[in-house]
Structures are given as structure tokens and as C-alpha cells.
Amino acid sequence: MEKLNRIDKVGKVAIEESIRNLLLKREEISFAYLHGSFVKEDYFHDIDIAVYLENVPPSILEYELQLEAELALSIGKYIFDVRVLNSAPLSFKYNVIKNGVILLAKDDDKRCDFQETTITNYCDFLPYRKAYMKENIGIEI
């Protein structure tokens, strides 16, 4: 069974600040969100972070793993799950915006453009997704 962490609001704020300070030093990060159970629940397994990069590296997976390791070494004790938003699936981007919180925004115009484009594209695609899920899988969403 996976270990769940529990932390009070003061502790969460301290962790958020530590993460923010580390990410602010990374010039390639334009903005970042916290999402997942760390944001919504009292108990969490890991800390989910989504970042938008100025320039996408050749290996996104390598970048994500390296940043996860850097966060774990710097902050300690917790598991981090980092995802790059630039090339993420539309549904993931939408859910990060819908359910996450903005951790930092060095370029607020770029973040707002990202949010607007993502929400517009998601709403445009949603009827097709619903029809596909109903016709092919038998699930109404």
C-alpha cells in the first residue's frame, strides 16, 4: 500500500513557497500550476506540478525526471510528479487549469493566452469526445 502524507495548511503553504522559490530560479519556466491531491485533499501521495516552458527540450521525459529529482533533493520527504504542459494532452491541460492553482507566473500574458486557448479548444472538442465515449465505450460524460 502506498504511503499517504498528511500536512496542515501552514505546512502546505511552506512547501508551496519552497517549490515556487526553486522554480523561479529556472529561467526556462514561464508559469507553473500545482494540481492533484496536494491541492484538493488533506492526504496526498505525491505533489503534482505542471510547468510551461519557454523552449521545449529535446527530451521532455528527461526534463521532467530531472526536475522531480531536483525538487526531491531540495525539499525532501515528498515525491514529486512534474509534467510539461507545452506538449501535454488537451484533457490534461484543461484539468490542470480547472482543478489546479497557479504556483507562479513570470509571464502572465502567456499564461492567460495558454488558458484561453486550452479552454476554447477543450470546449470545441468536448461534443466530439462525448459522442465518441457514448458510441464506442457506452459511457456518458
Beta strands, then each sheet from edge to edge (+ up, - down):
strand 1: 5-6
strand 2: 29-35
strand 3: 43-44
strand 4: 46-53
strand 5: 79-84
strand 6: 101-105
sheet 1: 1+ 3-
sheet 2: 5+ 4+ 2- 6+
end
